[in-house]
Amino acid sequence: MRGEKFFNEVIREPGIEGAGRKGRSTSLILKRNECLVARYFYYGYLKHRCFEDILKLLVLEFFLSPTTVCQVVKDNSAQLHTLKEKAPTVHFFQRRWPNLKW
């Protein structure tokens, strides 16, 4: 393609093409899942929303399908049980994820 040679000479450094793993970042997926489960708990336990409302909100917030949201919550049920045992307040969530509106 036109300009590709220039791009490769100027922008890319030699040896970078093969470096790193391509695809989704496992650490970022784990962080997303942790936040998603926290939001699930927040909406259900602190806001007293029904399951269907929680699912709709999480689908909109995380750009995931309802099936994926349910699977993430199911796979991270241990975190959900931990949150239930600790019964954190809104301040816990605000400190942990200050970029979100709790």
DANORMO-V761524 format. One record per run of one state. SS is the DSSP state (H for helix, E for strand, - for the rest). FROM is the first residue (numbers start at 1). TO is the last residue. If there is no record, write none. Layout:
ss=SS from=FROM to=TO
ss=SS from=FROM to=TO
//
This chain:
ss=- from=1 to=3
ss=H from=4 to=10
ss=- from=11 to=25
ss=H from=26 to=46
ss=- from=47 to=50
ss=H from=51 to=62
ss=- from=63 to=65
ss=H from=66 to=75
ss=- from=76 to=76
ss=H from=77 to=86
ss=- from=87 to=89
ss=H from=90 to=96
ss=- from=97 to=102
//
